[in-house]
Amino acid sequence: MMLPYEAEEQPLWRQLRNHLQTVHPHINRLIETFGYVGETVVDPFVPGRGWTVEAAYLPTRTANGLTYSEGPLFRCFDQKTVFGYICMRDLEVLLGIGRPGDPIPWDQPPQERYPRPDLNWQNTFSDGDWAGFHGYDQGNELYERELELRHSGDLYPGRVISYYMVVASCRNNIDEVEIMDYEFLGVHESYQMTVGTVDSRWKALRSYKSVKWGDL
């Protein structure tokens, strides 16, 4: 099978490392999407739930400049506008490209193997475990939404935004959704407009609250 990111001139793991060097300005979104944006997958654990891939992001863990075997993260939305992230390794399993137990072609030798979809009830993951859909860096997520509002001219002090984020992939809350509400406070003169200072511009309006996906 020809993978959507495959080429002949260099090993796949080296291609992947090269692609991770190029991101959009000021955010962790990758320029390269590996051919997966727009693809849809069925959630393996929540009946009736489907996910659509929107964008690719830097992985949350790296070692010596190389990614671990999970690969880049992909931001996805379901039909109820809940968002979550899944690594390329697990996404390829759901797409039918990677079969559980097969070596991951873009992992640097010695290659890890594709995992089987599984629920880790302790929500503690190690290399090789299925991670599934989960949250991501909230600062980066909030900053991207801020940039969208600035571009549309719809950002002002007192502006409130709300969105839903998947909680985790462990057995006891696989179908829970976290409600995120933030109010824009404005811009302090001493701070630059970066993802690192996003917490100074936004205020969380509620403490942690979750609902069942079926109740949305």
N, C-alpha and C positions, 0 to 999 in steps of 0.2 A: 504493500500500500504506500502510495506517495503521500507523505505528510504535507500539510499546507505550508509549512515553513521550511521544507527540505530543499537543499541545493547540493550540487555536486562538488563545489570547489573546496569545501572545508568541512570538518566534522560538525555534527549538529550541536555538540556542547559548546564548541567555539563560536558558532553562529549565535547561540543564545547569549553567551557572554558579551558579544559585540552589541547585540540589540539592547542589552541592559544599560549601556552607556548613554543612551539617547532618550531623554524625557522632555515633556513639555515644560516651558519656563515656570519655575517656582512651585511645581507640583510633582508628584511621583508617578504621573500617568506616562506610560511608555508611548513612543511614536509608533513602534511596531506592534501590531495586534495579532500577528501569527495566523491570520485568516479566520479567527473565531468570532469576531464581533458580528452580531446579528444571528448567531446560532442559538437554538433553543434546546433545552434538555428537560427531562422529567425528574422531579425530586424523587430520590429513591426511598424516602421514608414518610413523606407527607402526601397522602392520596389527593389527586387533583391539582397539585401544585406544579407549575412549570416555571422555568427560568430562562431569561433571554440575556445573552452576553452583550455588555455595553462598551467596555474598555479594558485595557490591560495596564497593570501597575507593577512597580518594583516589588519583588518579594520582601517579606518582613525579615528574613534571615539571610545572611551571606557569610561566606568563610573564604578568606584569602582572595577576595575579588570574584569568587565563583558562587553561584547559587547552590543551595542544597537541592536535593532531588525533587522537591515540590515544584520548582519552577516559578514563573511570574504569577501574580494574582490577577483574577478577572472579576471586574465588578459586574454584577448581574441584578436584574429586577424581575420580580414575579408579577403575576397578573393583578395583584393588589397593591402594587408600587412599593412593596417591601424590597430593600436592597440588601445584598450580602456579597461576600467575596469567596471565590473558590480558586485553589491553585491549579496550574495547568495540568499537573499530573492527574488530579482527581477529575478535572473537567474532561480530559481525554478518555477516561474510563466511562463517564456518562455519555459521551458522544459515540462510544463504540470504537474509538481509534486505538485505545490501549486496553489490552485484556489483562485482568488480574493475574499476577504471576509472571507476566512477560517482562523482560528488561525494558527500562525506559530509554528510548533511543537517543535522547538529547542530554542524558545525564553523563557526566564525565566518568570514565572508567575508574574503578569498578562500578558498574551500573547498579542502582537500586531497581526494584521491581514495582510494577503497578500494584496498588493495594486493592483489596476487595471492599466495596462499600460496607461500612460497619459503624455501629454506634458505640462510642467510648463513653460509658456512663459516668466516668470520673472527670471527663473533660480535660484530661491531661494527655498531651500528644508527644510522641517522640518520632524521630526519623523513621519513615516507613509506615506509620499509621495513617489510616484514612482520616482526613481533616474535614472534608465536606464544606458546606456553606457556613460562614462565620463573619463577624464584624472585622473592622480594620481600624487604622489610626483615625480617631475622631477629629483630630486637628486638621488632617488633610481633607477629610470629608467635608467639614464645615467650611474650610477655606475655598474649596471648589464651588460650593454653593454660594459663597460670598462673591466670588468672581463672576458667576453667572448673573447675580442680581446687579452687580456694578455694570456689567455689560448691557443689561436691559434697562438701566436707569431706575431700578425699582428698589434701591437700597437707601435707607434713611434711619436715623435714630428712632427707636421704638418699633422698627420692623420686626415682626415675629415670623419665624419659619417653623414648620413641623414636618417630620418625616419618620418613616418606620425603618427599623434595622433588625435583621435577623439576630437572635441572641447567641446561639451556639449550635453545635452539632452533637451534643451529648444526649443520652437517652431521655433524661428527665425533663428537658425543655426543648426538644427538637422542633416543636411547633409553636414556640413562643416568639413574640415580636416585641421589641423595645420601642417605646414611643419617645421621640426626641423633640423637645421644644426649646428654641433659643430666641432670645431677643437681642437685636443689634443695638449696642450702646453708643456707637460713634467711634471716632478716631482720635486718639490722644496724640498730641503734637510730637511727643518724644519717641513714638514708636513708628518703625517702618511697617509698611503694609506687606507682611510676610506671613507664611504659615506658622512661623515660630511665635508670632505675637497675636494669633487669632483669638486666644483666650482673653486678651485684654479688650476685645471689641464685641464679644458675645457673652451673654449670660444665660445659663441653663435655667429654665423656668420651673422645672419640677425635678424631684429626685427620681431615682430609677423606678420605672413602672413598665410592666409588660402585660400583654394580652395574648390570648390564644389566636393563632392565625385564622382559624375558622370563625372567630367572632368579629373579624374586621369587616 
